[in-house]
Every structure is written in C-alpha cells, then in structure tokens.
Amino acid sequence: LEKLGDEKFAEGEIKGEIKGKIEGKIEGKIEGKIEGKIEGKIEGEIKGKIETARKMKAKGYETEEIADLTGLAVEEIRAIDS
C-alpha cells in the first residue's frame, strides 16, 4: 500500500512538472509577443517624430520649436538631415 502511495506521488510530481513547463512556455510566448508589440509601437512613434522633425526643418522651423512640438531632444533634431 505504501508503494502505491509513492507511485501516485511520483506520478503527480511528473504531471505537475509537465504542467508547469507548458504554462511557462505559454507565458513566455505571450510576454514575448506583448514586448514585441510595445517595442514596435515605440519604434514607430519615434520614426514618426523624426520624420515630422525632418519636414519641419525643411520648412525652416527653429530647432527649439521642433523640439517643443515633437518631444525630441535638440541634439536629436540637430543630427537629422533635412
């Protein structure tokens, strides 16, 4: 009877370990997708700001005004080719 209990315990341990691994993989994939979407969105927003700053520079806006309106740093705007 004690042997049967040990077998059940071992079986439960194995099932728990497998379940944990599966849940961990699923959580990892979800986290990765979320992080990727966030990074992509941020990257897109920055590219949009840079493009707006480029156009503003081409139209003769002052660097400080571009920085104020786009949220980009003055140094970033100065590095942009118009």
mmCIF file of the N, C-alpha and C atoms, coordinates in Angstrom:
data_MODEL
# 
_entry.id   MODEL 
# 
loop_
_atom_site.group_PDB 
_atom_site.id 
_atom_site.type_symbol 
_atom_site.label_atom_id 
_atom_site.label_alt_id 
_atom_site.label_comp_id 
_atom_site.label_asym_id 
_atom_site.label_entity_id 
_atom_site.label_seq_id 
_atom_site.pdbx_PDB_ins_code 
_atom_site.Cartn_x 
_atom_site.Cartn_y 
_atom_site.Cartn_z 
_atom_site.occupancy 
_atom_site.B_iso_or_equiv 
_atom_site.pdbx_formal_charge 
_atom_site.auth_seq_id 
_atom_site.auth_comp_id 
_atom_site.auth_asym_id 
_atom_site.auth_atom_id 
_atom_site.pdbx_PDB_model_num 
ATOM 1   N N  . LEU A 1 1  ? 0.829  -1.194 0.000   1.00 0.00 ? 1  LEU A N  1 
ATOM 2   C CA . LEU A 1 1  ? 0.000  0.000  0.000   1.00 0.00 ? 1  LEU A CA 1 
ATOM 3   C C  . LEU A 1 1  ? 0.880  1.267  0.000   1.00 0.00 ? 1  LEU A C  1 
ATOM 4   N N  . GLU A 1 2  ? 1.961  1.214  0.766   1.00 0.00 ? 2  GLU A N  1 
ATOM 5   C CA . GLU A 1 2  ? 2.873  2.365  0.809   1.00 0.00 ? 2  GLU A CA 1 
ATOM 6   C C  . GLU A 1 2  ? 3.515  2.588  -0.562  1.00 0.00 ? 2  GLU A C  1 
ATOM 7   N N  . LYS A 1 3  ? 3.826  1.502  -1.259  1.00 0.00 ? 3  LYS A N  1 
ATOM 8   C CA . LYS A 1 3  ? 4.429  1.598  -2.588  1.00 0.00 ? 3  LYS A CA 1 
ATOM 9   C C  . LYS A 1 3  ? 3.468  2.284  -3.557  1.00 0.00 ? 3  LYS A C  1 
ATOM 10  N N  . LEU A 1 4  ? 2.188  1.965  -3.455  1.00 0.00 ? 4  LEU A N  1 
ATOM 11  C CA . LEU A 1 4  ? 1.173  2.577  -4.314  1.00 0.00 ? 4  LEU A CA 1 
ATOM 12  C C  . LEU A 1 4  ? 1.114  4.089  -4.065  1.00 0.00 ? 4  LEU A C  1 
ATOM 13  N N  . GLY A 1 5  ? 1.210  4.487  -2.814  1.00 0.00 ? 5  GLY A N  1 
ATOM 14  C CA . GLY A 1 5  ? 1.213  5.914  -2.466  1.00 0.00 ? 5  GLY A CA 1 
ATOM 15  C C  . GLY A 1 5  ? 2.423  6.623  -3.042  1.00 0.00 ? 5  GLY A C  1 
ATOM 16  N N  . ASP A 1 6  ? 3.571  5.970  -2.977  1.00 0.00 ? 6  ASP A N  1 
ATOM 17  C CA . ASP A 1 6  ? 4.791  6.557  -3.540  1.00 0.00 ? 6  ASP A CA 1 
ATOM 18  C C  . ASP A 1 6  ? 4.676  6.726  -5.050  1.00 0.00 ? 6  ASP A C  1 
ATOM 19  N N  . GLU A 1 7  ? 4.069  5.741  -5.719  1.00 0.00 ? 7  GLU A N  1 
ATOM 20  C CA . GLU A 1 7  ? 3.892  5.799  -7.175  1.00 0.00 ? 7  GLU A CA 1 
ATOM 21  C C  . GLU A 1 7  ? 2.949  6.937  -7.548  1.00 0.00 ? 7  GLU A C  1 
ATOM 22  N N  . LYS A 1 8  ? 1.867  7.074  -6.798  1.00 0.00 ? 8  LYS A N  1 
ATOM 23  C CA . LYS A 1 8  ? 0.898  8.148  -7.060  1.00 0.00 ? 8  LYS A CA 1 
ATOM 24  C C  . LYS A 1 8  ? 1.568  9.515  -6.862  1.00 0.00 ? 8  LYS A C  1 
ATOM 25  N N  . PHE A 1 9  ? 2.373  9.609  -5.803  1.00 0.00 ? 9  PHE A N  1 
ATOM 26  C CA . PHE A 1 9  ? 3.087  10.856 -5.529  1.00 0.00 ? 9  PHE A CA 1 
ATOM 27  C C  . PHE A 1 9  ? 4.031  11.186 -6.684  1.00 0.00 ? 9  PHE A C  1 
ATOM 28  N N  . ALA A 1 10 ? 4.787  10.202 -7.142  1.00 0.00 ? 10 ALA A N  1 
ATOM 29  C CA . ALA A 1 10 ? 5.732  10.409 -8.240  1.00 0.00 ? 10 ALA A CA 1 
ATOM 30  C C  . ALA A 1 10 ? 4.992  10.797 -9.516  1.00 0.00 ? 10 ALA A C  1 
ATOM 31  N N  . GLU A 1 11 ? 3.871  10.147 -9.761  1.00 0.00 ? 11 GLU A N  1 
ATOM 32  C CA . GLU A 1 11 ? 3.069  10.456 -10.948 1.00 0.00 ? 11 GLU A CA 1 
ATOM 33  C C  . GLU A 1 11 ? 2.550  11.903 -10.870 1.00 0.00 ? 11 GLU A C  1 
ATOM 34  N N  . GLY A 1 12 ? 2.096  12.302 -9.702  1.00 0.00 ? 12 GLY A N  1 
ATOM 35  C CA . GLY A 1 12 ? 1.616  13.667 -9.508  1.00 0.00 ? 12 GLY A CA 1 
ATOM 36  C C  . GLY A 1 12 ? 2.727  14.683 -9.681  1.00 0.00 ? 12 GLY A C  1 
ATOM 37  N N  . GLU A 1 13 ? 3.891  14.333 -9.197  1.00 0.00 ? 13 GLU A N  1 
ATOM 38  C CA . GLU A 1 13 ? 5.051  15.207 -9.339  1.00 0.00 ? 13 GLU A CA 1 
ATOM 39  C C  . GLU A 1 13 ? 5.404  15.424 -10.814 1.00 0.00 ? 13 GLU A C  1 
ATOM 40  N N  . ILE A 1 14 ? 5.382  14.345 -11.576 1.00 0.00 ? 14 ILE A N  1 
ATOM 41  C CA . ILE A 1 14 ? 5.696  14.407 -13.007 1.00 0.00 ? 14 ILE A CA 1 
ATOM 42  C C  . ILE A 1 14 ? 4.647  15.234 -13.732 1.00 0.00 ? 14 ILE A C  1 
ATOM 43  N N  . LYS A 1 15 ? 3.364  14.984 -13.434 1.00 0.00 ? 15 LYS A N  1 
ATOM 44  C CA . LYS A 1 15 ? 2.294  15.754 -14.081 1.00 0.00 ? 15 LYS A CA 1 
ATOM 45  C C  . LYS A 1 15 ? 2.427  17.236 -13.749 1.00 0.00 ? 15 LYS A C  1 
ATOM 46  N N  . GLY A 1 16 ? 2.743  17.529 -12.513 1.00 0.00 ? 16 GLY A N  1 
ATOM 47  C CA . GLY A 1 16 ? 2.917  18.929 -12.105 1.00 0.00 ? 16 GLY A CA 1 
ATOM 48  C C  . GLY A 1 16 ? 4.078  19.588 -12.813 1.00 0.00 ? 16 GLY A C  1 
ATOM 49  N N  . GLU A 1 17 ? 5.153  18.850 -12.959 1.00 0.00 ? 17 GLU A N  1 
ATOM 50  C CA . GLU A 1 17 ? 6.329  19.389 -13.642 1.00 0.00 ? 17 GLU A CA 1 
ATOM 51  C C  . GLU A 1 17 ? 6.015  19.669 -15.108 1.00 0.00 ? 17 GLU A C  1 
ATOM 52  N N  . ILE A 1 18 ? 5.324  18.750 -15.760 1.00 0.00 ? 18 ILE A N  1 
ATOM 53  C CA . ILE A 1 18 ? 4.946  18.925 -17.168 1.00 0.00 ? 18 ILE A CA 1 
ATOM 54  C C  . ILE A 1 18 ? 4.008  20.121 -17.317 1.00 0.00 ? 18 ILE A C  1 
ATOM 55  N N  . LYS A 1 19 ? 3.010  20.192 -16.436 1.00 0.00 ? 19 LYS A N  1 
ATOM 56  C CA . LYS A 1 19 ? 2.057  21.300 -16.478 1.00 0.00 ? 19 LYS A CA 1 
ATOM 57  C C  . LYS A 1 19 ? 2.788  22.633 -16.287 1.00 0.00 ? 19 LYS A C  1 
ATOM 58  N N  . GLY A 1 20 ? 3.720  22.666 -15.361 1.00 0.00 ? 20 GLY A N  1 
ATOM 59  C CA . GLY A 1 20 ? 4.489  23.883 -15.110 1.00 0.00 ? 20 GLY A CA 1 
ATOM 60  C C  . GLY A 1 20 ? 5.305  24.301 -16.315 1.00 0.00 ? 20 GLY A C  1 
ATOM 61  N N  . LYS A 1 21 ? 5.914  23.339 -16.981 1.00 0.00 ? 21 LYS A N  1 
ATOM 62  C CA . LYS A 1 21 ? 6.709  23.655 -18.173 1.00 0.00 ? 21 LYS A CA 1 
ATOM 63  C C  . LYS A 1 21 ? 5.827  24.208 -19.283 1.00 0.00 ? 21 LYS A C  1 
ATOM 64  N N  . ILE A 1 22 ? 4.666  23.589 -19.474 1.00 0.00 ? 22 ILE A N  1 
ATOM 65  C CA . ILE A 1 22 ? 3.743  24.044 -20.522 1.00 0.00 ? 22 ILE A CA 1 
ATOM 66  C C  . ILE A 1 22 ? 3.263  25.468 -20.210 1.00 0.00 ? 22 ILE A C  1 
ATOM 67  N N  . GLU A 1 23 ? 2.861  25.697 -18.968 1.00 0.00 ? 23 GLU A N  1 
ATOM 68  C CA . GLU A 1 23 ? 2.406  27.032 -18.578 1.00 0.00 ? 23 GLU A CA 1 
ATOM 69  C C  . GLU A 1 23 ? 3.520  28.059 -18.742 1.00 0.00 ? 23 GLU A C  1 
ATOM 70  N N  . GLY A 1 24 ? 4.737  27.671 -18.385 1.00 0.00 ? 24 GLY A N  1 
ATOM 71  C CA . GLY A 1 24 ? 5.873  28.578 -18.530 1.00 0.00 ? 24 GLY A CA 1 
ATOM 72  C C  . GLY A 1 24 ? 6.127  28.945 -19.982 1.00 0.00 ? 24 GLY A C  1 
ATOM 73  N N  . LYS A 1 25 ? 6.025  27.969 -20.877 1.00 0.00 ? 25 LYS A N  1 
ATOM 74  C CA . LYS A 1 25 ? 6.228  28.241 -22.304 1.00 0.00 ? 25 LYS A CA 1 
ATOM 75  C C  . LYS A 1 25 ? 5.151  29.181 -22.837 1.00 0.00 ? 25 LYS A C  1 
ATOM 76  N N  . ILE A 1 26 ? 3.906  28.926 -22.428 1.00 0.00 ? 26 ILE A N  1 
ATOM 77  C CA . ILE A 1 26 ? 2.803  29.772 -22.883 1.00 0.00 ? 26 ILE A CA 1 
ATOM 78  C C  . ILE A 1 26 ? 2.990  31.200 -22.381 1.00 0.00 ? 26 ILE A C  1 
ATOM 79  N N  . GLU A 1 27 ? 3.311  31.341 -21.096 1.00 0.00 ? 27 GLU A N  1 
ATOM 80  C CA . GLU A 1 27 ? 3.534  32.672 -20.532 1.00 0.00 ? 27 GLU A CA 1 
ATOM 81  C C  . GLU A 1 27 ? 4.685  33.376 -21.239 1.00 0.00 ? 27 GLU A C  1 
ATOM 82  N N  . GLY A 1 28 ? 5.749  32.637 -21.519 1.00 0.00 ? 28 GLY A N  1 
ATOM 83  C CA . GLY A 1 28 ? 6.896  33.220 -22.213 1.00 0.00 ? 28 GLY A CA 1 
ATOM 84  C C  . GLY A 1 28 ? 6.538  33.717 -23.599 1.00 0.00 ? 28 GLY A C  1 
ATOM 85  N N  . LYS A 1 29 ? 5.741  32.933 -24.328 1.00 0.00 ? 29 LYS A N  1 
ATOM 86  C CA . LYS A 1 29 ? 5.329  33.350 -25.667 1.00 0.00 ? 29 LYS A CA 1 
ATOM 87  C C  . LYS A 1 29 ? 4.456  34.593 -25.609 1.00 0.00 ? 29 LYS A C  1 
ATOM 88  N N  . ILE A 1 30 ? 3.526  34.619 -24.657 1.00 0.00 ? 30 ILE A N  1 
ATOM 89  C CA . ILE A 1 30 ? 2.644  35.776 -24.520 1.00 0.00 ? 30 ILE A CA 1 
ATOM 90  C C  . ILE A 1 30 ? 3.447  37.015 -24.168 1.00 0.00 ? 30 ILE A C  1 
ATOM 91  N N  . GLU A 1 31 ? 4.353  36.880 -23.195 1.00 0.00 ? 31 GLU A N  1 
ATOM 92  C CA . GLU A 1 31 ? 5.189  38.022 -22.799 1.00 0.00 ? 31 GLU A CA 1 
ATOM 93  C C  . GLU A 1 31 ? 6.025  38.511 -23.971 1.00 0.00 ? 31 GLU A C  1 
ATOM 94  N N  . GLY A 1 32 ? 6.571  37.584 -24.739 1.00 0.00 ? 32 GLY A N  1 
ATOM 95  C CA . GLY A 1 32 ? 7.383  37.954 -25.899 1.00 0.00 ? 32 GLY A CA 1 
ATOM 96  C C  . GLY A 1 32 ? 6.578  38.719 -26.934 1.00 0.00 ? 32 GLY A C  1 
ATOM 97  N N  . LYS A 1 33 ? 5.347  38.280 -27.191 1.00 0.00 ? 33 LYS A N  1 
ATOM 98  C CA . LYS A 1 33 ? 4.502  38.969 -28.156 1.00 0.00 ? 33 LYS A CA 1 
ATOM 99  C C  . LYS A 1 33 ? 4.150  40.372 -27.674 1.00 0.00 ? 33 LYS A C  1 
ATOM 100 N N  . ILE A 1 34 ? 3.828  40.483 -26.404 1.00 0.00 ? 34 ILE A N  1 
ATOM 101 C CA . ILE A 1 34 ? 3.477  41.790 -25.850 1.00 0.00 ? 34 ILE A CA 1 
ATOM 102 C C  . ILE A 1 34 ? 4.671  42.732 -25.926 1.00 0.00 ? 34 ILE A C  1 
ATOM 103 N N  . GLU A 1 35 ? 5.846  42.249 -25.506 1.00 0.00 ? 35 GLU A N  1 
ATOM 104 C CA . GLU A 1 35 ? 7.047  43.077 -25.561 1.00 0.00 ? 35 GLU A CA 1 
ATOM 105 C C  . GLU A 1 35 ? 7.351  43.504 -26.987 1.00 0.00 ? 35 GLU A C  1 
ATOM 106 N N  . GLY A 1 36 ? 7.194  42.588 -27.929 1.00 0.00 ? 36 GLY A N  1 
ATOM 107 C CA . GLY A 1 36 ? 7.446  42.909 -29.333 1.00 0.00 ? 36 GLY A CA 1 
ATOM 108 C C  . GLY A 1 36 ? 6.505  43.983 -29.851 1.00 0.00 ? 36 GLY A C  1 
ATOM 109 N N  . LYS A 1 37 ? 5.228  43.888 -29.478 1.00 0.00 ? 37 LYS A N  1 
ATOM 110 C CA . LYS A 1 37 ? 4.258  44.894 -29.911 1.00 0.00 ? 37 LYS A CA 1 
ATOM 111 C C  . LYS A 1 37 ? 4.583  46.257 -29.318 1.00 0.00 ? 37 LYS A C  1 
ATOM 112 N N  . ILE A 1 38 ? 4.936  46.273 -28.052 1.00 0.00 ? 38 ILE A N  1 
ATOM 113 C CA . ILE A 1 38 ? 5.274  47.537 -27.395 1.00 0.00 ? 38 ILE A CA 1 
ATOM 114 C C  . ILE A 1 38 ? 6.506  48.161 -28.034 1.00 0.00 ? 38 ILE A C  1 
ATOM 115 N N  . GLU A 1 39 ? 7.541  47.351 -28.247 1.00 0.00 ? 39 GLU A N  1 
ATOM 116 C CA . GLU A 1 39 ? 8.768  47.857 -28.868 1.00 0.00 ? 39 GLU A CA 1 
ATOM 117 C C  . GLU A 1 39 ? 8.490  48.386 -30.270 1.00 0.00 ? 39 GLU A C  1 
ATOM 118 N N  . GLY A 1 40 ? 7.673  47.668 -31.021 1.00 0.00 ? 40 GLY A N  1 
ATOM 119 C CA . GLY A 1 40 ? 7.324  48.098 -32.376 1.00 0.00 ? 40 GLY A CA 1 
ATOM 120 C C  . GLY A 1 40 ? 6.564  49.406 -32.376 1.00 0.00 ? 40 GLY A C  1 
ATOM 121 N N  . LYS A 1 41 ? 5.644  49.538 -31.427 1.00 0.00 ? 41 LYS A N  1 
ATOM 122 C CA . LYS A 1 41 ? 4.858  50.771 -31.337 1.00 0.00 ? 41 LYS A CA 1 
ATOM 123 C C  . LYS A 1 41 ? 5.753  51.955 -30.990 1.00 0.00 ? 41 LYS A C  1 
ATOM 124 N N  . ILE A 1 42 ? 6.633  51.773 -30.026 1.00 0.00 ? 42 ILE A N  1 
ATOM 125 C CA . ILE A 1 42 ? 7.545  52.846 -29.621 1.00 0.00 ? 42 ILE A CA 1 
ATOM 126 C C  . ILE A 1 42 ? 8.457  53.232 -30.782 1.00 0.00 ? 42 ILE A C  1 
ATOM 127 N N  . GLU A 1 43 ? 8.986  52.220 -31.458 1.00 0.00 ? 43 GLU A N  1 
ATOM 128 C CA . GLU A 1 43 ? 9.876  52.470 -32.595 1.00 0.00 ? 43 GLU A CA 1 
ATOM 129 C C  . GLU A 1 43 ? 9.143  53.259 -33.686 1.00 0.00 ? 43 GLU A C  1 
ATOM 130 N N  . GLY A 1 44 ? 7.894  52.884 -33.936 1.00 0.00 ? 44 GLY A N  1 
ATOM 131 C CA . GLY A 1 44 ? 7.098  53.589 -34.943 1.00 0.00 ? 44 GLY A CA 1 
ATOM 132 C C  . GLY A 1 44 ? 6.829  55.031 -34.552 1.00 0.00 ? 44 GLY A C  1 
ATOM 133 N N  . GLU A 1 45 ? 6.550  55.253 -33.273 1.00 0.00 ? 45 GLU A N  1 
ATOM 134 C CA . GLU A 1 45 ? 6.304  56.615 -32.801 1.00 0.00 ? 45 GLU A CA 1 
ATOM 135 C C  . GLU A 1 45 ? 7.559  57.480 -32.959 1.00 0.00 ? 45 GLU A C  1 
ATOM 136 N N  . ILE A 1 46 ? 8.708  56.918 -32.632 1.00 0.00 ? 46 ILE A N  1 
ATOM 137 C CA . ILE A 1 46 ? 9.961  57.667 -32.755 1.00 0.00 ? 46 ILE A CA 1 
ATOM 138 C C  . ILE A 1 46 ? 10.246 57.998 -34.219 1.00 0.00 ? 46 ILE A C  1 
ATOM 139 N N  . LYS A 1 47 ? 10.046 57.010 -35.104 1.00 0.00 ? 47 LYS A N  1 
ATOM 140 C CA . LYS A 1 47 ? 10.272 57.260 -36.534 1.00 0.00 ? 47 LYS A CA 1 
ATOM 141 C C  . LYS A 1 47 ? 9.339  58.355 -37.035 1.00 0.00 ? 47 LYS A C  1 
ATOM 142 N N  . GLY A 1 48 ? 8.100  58.344 -36.560 1.00 0.00 ? 48 GLY A N  1 
ATOM 143 C CA . GLY A 1 48 ? 7.142  59.377 -36.958 1.00 0.00 ? 48 GLY A CA 1 
ATOM 144 C C  . GLY A 1 48 ? 7.576  60.756 -36.492 1.00 0.00 ? 48 GLY A C  1 
ATOM 145 N N  . LYS A 1 49 ? 8.077  60.847 -35.268 1.00 0.00 ? 49 LYS A N  1 
ATOM 146 C CA . LYS A 1 49 ? 8.551  62.130 -34.736 1.00 0.00 ? 49 LYS A CA 1 
ATOM 147 C C  . LYS A 1 49 ? 9.753  62.631 -35.532 1.00 0.00 ? 49 LYS A C  1 
ATOM 148 N N  . ILE A 1 50 ? 10.639 61.720 -35.871 1.00 0.00 ? 50 ILE A N  1 
ATOM 149 C CA . ILE A 1 50 ? 11.831 62.102 -36.646 1.00 0.00 ? 50 ILE A CA 1 
ATOM 150 C C  . ILE A 1 50 ? 11.424 62.602 -38.026 1.00 0.00 ? 50 ILE A C  1 
ATOM 151 N N  . GLU A 1 51 ? 10.475 61.936 -38.649 1.00 0.00 ? 51 GLU A N  1 
ATOM 152 C CA . GLU A 1 51 ? 10.017 62.351 -39.972 1.00 0.00 ? 51 GLU A CA 1 
ATOM 153 C C  . GLU A 1 51 ? 9.341  63.725 -39.899 1.00 0.00 ? 51 GLU A C  1 
ATOM 154 N N  . THR A 1 52 ? 8.546  63.940 -38.861 1.00 0.00 ? 52 THR A N  1 
ATOM 155 C CA . THR A 1 52 ? 7.903  65.250 -38.665 1.00 0.00 ? 52 THR A CA 1 
ATOM 156 C C  . THR A 1 52 ? 8.966  66.322 -38.462 1.00 0.00 ? 52 THR A C  1 
ATOM 157 N N  . ALA A 1 53 ? 9.963  66.033 -37.646 1.00 0.00 ? 53 ALA A N  1 
ATOM 158 C CA . ALA A 1 53 ? 11.042 66.991 -37.406 1.00 0.00 ? 53 ALA A CA 1 
ATOM 159 C C  . ALA A 1 53 ? 11.797 67.295 -38.692 1.00 0.00 ? 53 ALA A C  1 
ATOM 160 N N  . ARG A 1 54 ? 12.017 66.286 -39.499 1.00 0.00 ? 54 ARG A N  1 
ATOM 161 C CA . ARG A 1 54 ? 12.724 66.473 -40.783 1.00 0.00 ? 54 ARG A CA 1 
ATOM 162 C C  . ARG A 1 54 ? 11.937 67.449 -41.669 1.00 0.00 ? 54 ARG A C  1 
ATOM 163 N N  . LYS A 1 55 ? 10.637 67.256 -41.735 1.00 0.00 ? 55 LYS A N  1 
ATOM 164 C CA . LYS A 1 55 ? 9.786  68.128 -42.565 1.00 0.00 ? 55 LYS A CA 1 
ATOM 165 C C  . LYS A 1 55 ? 9.764  69.546 -42.005 1.00 0.00 ? 55 LYS A C  1 
ATOM 166 N N  . MET A 1 56 ? 9.705  69.660 -40.673 1.00 0.00 ? 56 MET A N  1 
ATOM 167 C CA . MET A 1 56 ? 9.683  70.979 -40.045 1.00 0.00 ? 56 MET A CA 1 
ATOM 168 C C  . MET A 1 56 ? 10.996 71.717 -40.305 1.00 0.00 ? 56 MET A C  1 
ATOM 169 N N  . LYS A 1 57 ? 12.114 70.983 -40.239 1.00 0.00 ? 57 LYS A N  1 
ATOM 170 C CA . LYS A 1 57 ? 13.424 71.589 -40.526 1.00 0.00 ? 57 LYS A CA 1 
ATOM 171 C C  . LYS A 1 57 ? 13.456 72.106 -41.958 1.00 0.00 ? 57 LYS A C  1 
ATOM 172 N N  . ALA A 1 58 ? 12.932 71.301 -42.865 1.00 0.00 ? 58 ALA A N  1 
ATOM 173 C CA . ALA A 1 58 ? 12.918 71.678 -44.276 1.00 0.00 ? 58 ALA A CA 1 
ATOM 174 C C  . ALA A 1 58 ? 12.076 72.928 -44.513 1.00 0.00 ? 58 ALA A C  1 
ATOM 175 N N  . LYS A 1 59 ? 11.073 73.158 -43.678 1.00 0.00 ? 59 LYS A N  1 
ATOM 176 C CA . LYS A 1 59 ? 10.210 74.338 -43.818 1.00 0.00 ? 59 LYS A CA 1 
ATOM 177 C C  . LYS A 1 59 ? 10.741 75.540 -43.051 1.00 0.00 ? 59 LYS A C  1 
ATOM 178 N N  . GLY A 1 60 ? 11.877 75.348 -42.355 1.00 0.00 ? 60 GLY A N  1 
ATOM 179 C CA . GLY A 1 60 ? 12.511 76.471 -41.699 1.00 0.00 ? 60 GLY A CA 1 
ATOM 180 C C  . GLY A 1 60 ? 12.154 76.693 -40.235 1.00 0.00 ? 60 GLY A C  1 
ATOM 181 N N  . TYR A 1 61 ? 11.514 75.725 -39.601 1.00 0.00 ? 61 TYR A N  1 
ATOM 182 C CA . TYR A 1 61 ? 11.212 75.869 -38.174 1.00 0.00 ? 61 TYR A CA 1 
ATOM 183 C C  . TYR A 1 61 ? 12.511 75.904 -37.372 1.00 0.00 ? 61 TYR A C  1 
ATOM 184 N N  . GLU A 1 62 ? 12.491 76.632 -36.272 1.00 0.00 ? 62 GLU A N  1 
ATOM 185 C CA . GLU A 1 62 ? 13.632 76.689 -35.363 1.00 0.00 ? 62 GLU A CA 1 
ATOM 186 C C  . GLU A 1 62 ? 13.770 75.354 -34.628 1.00 0.00 ? 62 GLU A C  1 
ATOM 187 N N  . THR A 1 63 ? 15.009 74.987 -34.348 1.00 0.00 ? 63 THR A N  1 
ATOM 188 C CA . THR A 1 63 ? 15.291 73.716 -33.674 1.00 0.00 ? 63 THR A CA 1 
ATOM 189 C C  . THR A 1 63 ? 14.552 73.596 -32.344 1.00 0.00 ? 63 THR A C  1 
ATOM 190 N N  . GLU A 1 64 ? 14.542 74.654 -31.562 1.00 0.00 ? 64 GLU A N  1 
ATOM 191 C CA . GLU A 1 64 ? 13.886 74.626 -30.251 1.00 0.00 ? 64 GLU A CA 1 
ATOM 192 C C  . GLU A 1 64 ? 12.376 74.432 -30.396 1.00 0.00 ? 64 GLU A C  1 
ATOM 193 N N  . GLU A 1 65 ? 11.797 75.034 -31.439 1.00 0.00 ? 65 GLU A N  1 
ATOM 194 C CA . GLU A 1 65 ? 10.362 74.895 -31.675 1.00 0.00 ? 65 GLU A CA 1 
ATOM 195 C C  . GLU A 1 65 ? 10.028 73.457 -32.090 1.00 0.00 ? 65 GLU A C  1 
ATOM 196 N N  . ILE A 1 66 ? 10.875 72.885 -32.918 1.00 0.00 ? 66 ILE A N  1 
ATOM 197 C CA . ILE A 1 66 ? 10.691 71.488 -33.334 1.00 0.00 ? 66 ILE A CA 1 
ATOM 198 C C  . ILE A 1 66 ? 10.771 70.575 -32.112 1.00 0.00 ? 66 ILE A C  1 
ATOM 199 N N  . ALA A 1 67 ? 11.740 70.830 -31.261 1.00 0.00 ? 67 ALA A N  1 
ATOM 200 C CA . ALA A 1 67 ? 11.898 70.022 -30.052 1.00 0.00 ? 67 ALA A CA 1 
ATOM 201 C C  . ALA A 1 67 ? 10.657 70.122 -29.167 1.00 0.00 ? 67 ALA A C  1 
ATOM 202 N N  . ASP A 1 68 ? 10.146 71.334 -29.027 1.00 0.00 ? 68 ASP A N  1 
ATOM 203 C CA . ASP A 1 68 ? 8.966  71.555 -28.200 1.00 0.00 ? 68 ASP A CA 1 
ATOM 204 C C  . ASP A 1 68 ? 7.747  70.813 -28.764 1.00 0.00 ? 68 ASP A C  1 
ATOM 205 N N  . LEU A 1 69 ? 7.578  70.845 -30.062 1.00 0.00 ? 69 LEU A N  1 
ATOM 206 C CA . LEU A 1 69 ? 6.393  70.254 -30.683 1.00 0.00 ? 69 LEU A CA 1 
ATOM 207 C C  . LEU A 1 69 ? 6.473  68.740 -30.869 1.00 0.00 ? 69 LEU A C  1 
ATOM 208 N N  . THR A 1 70 ? 7.678  68.212 -31.052 1.00 0.00 ? 70 THR A N  1 
ATOM 209 C CA . THR A 1 70 ? 7.818  66.770 -31.300 1.00 0.00 ? 70 THR A CA 1 
ATOM 210 C C  . THR A 1 70 ? 8.190  65.968 -30.057 1.00 0.00 ? 70 THR A C  1 
ATOM 211 N N  . GLY A 1 71 ? 8.778  66.660 -29.078 1.00 0.00 ? 71 GLY A N  1 
ATOM 212 C CA . GLY A 1 71 ? 9.254  65.943 -27.890 1.00 0.00 ? 71 GLY A CA 1 
ATOM 213 C C  . GLY A 1 71 ? 10.645 65.359 -28.064 1.00 0.00 ? 71 GLY A C  1 
ATOM 214 N N  . LEU A 1 72 ? 11.255 65.591 -29.204 1.00 0.00 ? 72 LEU A N  1 
ATOM 215 C CA . LEU A 1 72 ? 12.617 65.123 -29.438 1.00 0.00 ? 72 LEU A CA 1 
ATOM 216 C C  . LEU A 1 72 ? 13.604 66.087 -28.790 1.00 0.00 ? 72 LEU A C  1 
ATOM 217 N N  . ALA A 1 73 ? 14.782 65.596 -28.471 1.00 0.00 ? 73 ALA A N  1 
ATOM 218 C CA . ALA A 1 73 ? 15.822 66.435 -27.892 1.00 0.00 ? 73 ALA A CA 1 
ATOM 219 C C  . ALA A 1 73 ? 16.443 67.307 -28.982 1.00 0.00 ? 73 ALA A C  1 
ATOM 220 N N  . VAL A 1 74 ? 16.914 68.480 -28.598 1.00 0.00 ? 74 VAL A N  1 
ATOM 221 C CA . VAL A 1 74 ? 17.546 69.407 -29.530 1.00 0.00 ? 74 VAL A CA 1 
ATOM 222 C C  . VAL A 1 74 ? 18.703 68.712 -30.254 1.00 0.00 ? 74 VAL A C  1 
ATOM 223 N N  . GLU A 1 75 ? 19.483 67.916 -29.521 1.00 0.00 ? 75 GLU A N  1 
ATOM 224 C CA . GLU A 1 75 ? 20.620 67.213 -30.128 1.00 0.00 ? 75 GLU A CA 1 
ATOM 225 C C  . GLU A 1 75 ? 20.143 66.226 -31.205 1.00 0.00 ? 75 GLU A C  1 
ATOM 226 N N  . GLU A 1 76 ? 19.019 65.573 -30.942 1.00 0.00 ? 76 GLU A N  1 
ATOM 227 C CA . GLU A 1 76 ? 18.472 64.628 -31.931 1.00 0.00 ? 76 GLU A CA 1 
ATOM 228 C C  . GLU A 1 76 ? 18.055 65.372 -33.199 1.00 0.00 ? 76 GLU A C  1 
ATOM 229 N N  . ILE A 1 77 ? 17.455 66.518 -33.024 1.00 0.00 ? 77 ILE A N  1 
ATOM 230 C CA . ILE A 1 77 ? 16.981 67.303 -34.176 1.00 0.00 ? 77 ILE A CA 1 
ATOM 231 C C  . ILE A 1 77 ? 18.162 67.834 -34.989 1.00 0.00 ? 77 ILE A C  1 
ATOM 232 N N  . ARG A 1 78 ? 19.193 68.257 -34.295 1.00 0.00 ? 78 ARG A N  1 
ATOM 233 C CA . ARG A 1 78 ? 20.384 68.752 -34.997 1.00 0.00 ? 78 ARG A CA 1 
ATOM 234 C C  . ARG A 1 78 ? 21.053 67.641 -35.806 1.00 0.00 ? 78 ARG A C  1 
ATOM 235 N N  . ALA A 1 79 ? 20.894 66.400 -35.376 1.00 0.00 ? 79 ALA A N  1 
ATOM 236 C CA . ALA A 1 79 ? 21.505 65.264 -36.077 1.00 0.00 ? 79 ALA A CA 1 
ATOM 237 C C  . ALA A 1 79 ? 20.710 64.832 -37.303 1.00 0.00 ? 79 ALA A C  1 
ATOM 238 N N  . ILE A 1 80 ? 19.491 65.347 -37.434 1.00 0.00 ? 80 ILE A N  1 
ATOM 239 C CA . ILE A 1 80 ? 18.638 64.961 -38.563 1.00 0.00 ? 80 ILE A CA 1 
ATOM 240 C C  . ILE A 1 80 ? 19.025 65.758 -39.806 1.00 0.00 ? 80 ILE A C  1 
ATOM 241 N N  . ASP A 1 81 ? 19.187 65.048 -40.917 1.00 0.00 ? 81 ASP A N  1 
ATOM 242 C CA . ASP A 1 81 ? 19.418 65.722 -42.198 1.00 0.00 ? 81 ASP A CA 1 
ATOM 243 C C  . ASP A 1 81 ? 18.063 66.105 -42.760 1.00 0.00 ? 81 ASP A C  1 
ATOM 244 N N  . SER A 1 82 ? 17.933 67.343 -43.218 1.00 0.00 ? 82 SER A N  1 
ATOM 245 C CA . SER A 1 82 ? 16.634 67.777 -43.752 1.00 0.00 ? 82 SER A CA 1 
ATOM 246 C C  . SER A 1 82 ? 16.493 67.491 -45.220 1.00 0.00 ? 82 SER A C  1 
# 
